[in-house]
Amino acid sequence: MLKLQVEGLSKQIQSFLYGLEQHVTLQHLESGYQIKDGKVTSCTKCEIQYRLQDRVQTLEMVTLDGDTIKIPLLDVMCVQMDEHTQIVSGKSYDIFANKKGHRTWPE
């Protein structure tokens, strides 16, 4: 469980939390005000349930030979261009990369 505190204008906090809810589950919200350097600011504290597997979708493609290729992607976006063309965008990872994220083979 992650805990997050957001400070700023009330409308900005509401907008930020709305966008955040598109990616995570907010468990507990506590809203109030804070005085910092003589200024009153809105303050919201929340607990976040972050589950990466909810953001993963599997792209399946079938080859002309009938074989199925499955590619897990993070944060998938699909756009239907026309009847026969669809653009799929997402994030993937290199299973051959080392822990620092660099490729393991020479250039």
C-alpha positions in Angstrom: 0.0 0.0 0.0 1.3 3.4 -1.0 0.4 6.7 0.8 0.2 10.0 -1.1 -0.2 13.6 0.1 -1.2 16.2 -2.5 -1.1 19.9 -1.8 -2.4 22.8 -3.9 -5.6 24.4 -5.1 -8.7 22.4 -4.5 -9.7 22.2 -8.2 -6.2 21.1 -9.2 -6.2 18.3 -6.5 -9.6 17.1 -7.7 -8.4 17.0 -11.3 -5.2 15.2 -10.4 -7.0 12.6 -8.3 -9.5 12.0 -11.1 -6.6 11.3 -13.5 -4.9 9.1 -10.9 -8.0 7.0 -10.4 -7.8 6.0 -14.1 -4.6 4.0 -13.2 -4.8 3.1 -9.5 -7.4 2.4 -6.8 -7.7 5.1 -4.2 -8.5 3.3 -0.9 -8.9 6.2 1.7 -9.2 9.9 1.1 -8.8 12.5 3.8 -9.2 16.2 2.8 -8.3 19.3 4.7 -6.3 22.5 4.8 -2.8 23.3 5.7 -1.0 26.5 6.6 2.5 26.8 5.1 4.5 30.0 5.2 1.4 31.9 6.2 -0.6 30.6 3.2 -3.7 28.3 3.4 -3.5 25.4 0.9 -5.8 22.5 0.3 -4.3 19.1 1.3 -5.5 15.6 0.5 -4.1 12.4 1.8 -4.9 9.1 0.3 -3.9 5.4 0.3 -3.3 3.8 -3.1 -3.7 0.2 -4.1 -1.4 -0.2 -7.1 -1.7 -3.3 -9.1 0.4 -3.4 -12.3 -1.3 -6.5 -13.6 -4.5 -4.5 -14.1 -2.7 -2.3 -16.7 -1.4 -5.3 -18.7 -3.3 -6.6 -21.8 -2.2 -9.4 -24.1 -2.1 -8.6 -27.8 -2.8 -11.8 -29.9 -1.9 -12.0 -33.6 -2.5 -14.9 -35.9 0.0 -15.6 -38.6 -0.9 -16.8 -42.1 0.2 -20.3 -41.0 -2.3 -20.2 -38.2 0.2 -19.8 -35.4 -0.7 -17.4 -32.5 1.7 -14.8 -31.3 1.0 -13.4 -27.8 2.6 -10.2 -26.6 1.9 -8.7 -23.2 1.7 -4.9 -23.3 1.4 -2.3 -20.6 -0.9 0.7 -21.1 -2.4 -0.4 -24.4 -4.1 2.0 -26.7 -5.9 0.8 -29.9 -7.1 2.9 -32.8 -9.2 1.5 -35.6 -8.0 3.2 -38.8 -10.3 1.5 -41.3 -12.0 -1.8 -41.7 -8.7 -3.7 -42.2 -6.2 -1.6 -40.2 -5.8 -1.3 -36.5 -2.9 0.5 -34.7 -2.0 -0.9 -31.3 0.4 1.0 -29.0 1.8 -0.1 -25.6 4.9 -0.6 -23.6 6.8 -3.8 -23.5 10.0 -5.0 -21.9 13.2 -6.7 -23.1 13.5 -10.1 -21.3 17.1 -10.2 -22.3 18.0 -6.9 -20.6 20.1 -6.9 -17.5 18.9 -5.3 -14.2 20.1 -1.8 -15.3 17.9 -2.0 -18.4 20.8 -2.3 -20.9 20.9 -4.9 -23.6 23.0 -7.9 -23.0 24.4 -8.2 -26.5 27.2 -6.0 -28.1 26.4 -3.5 -30.8 
